[in-house]
Amino acid sequence: MKAKAEAREGRPEIEYPAEGETIVSPTYTIRVAAPASADALDVSIDLGPWLPCRRDAGYWWYDWAGYADGEHDIITRIRGANGRWRMSAPRPVAVATTV
């Protein structure tokens, strides 16, 4: 899998929401793969503040809620062994919770 390969290379990779996915529910849990050595992972939505994620079952998770319909961008980061930030590729996502 591409995500696992990227994570092994030292960068986090957003797995869900998947590329091209449209979120239609009022809450969504973001899933991120990251190297096993990562001791913390943060997410930023629409260039907002960095928010901590939780680790469980071999992945990192962020429970997202309170978002508006429209286009959003998600990015994640971990601190590398050298102290520098390692970021995921931005993940554009569409939200359409109202009809």
Secondary structure, DSSP 8 states (H G I E B T S, - for coil): -HHHHHHHTT--EEEES-TT-EE-SSEEEEEEE--TT-S--EEEETT---EE-EEETTEEEEEEES--SEEEEEEEEEE-TTS-EEE---EEEEE----
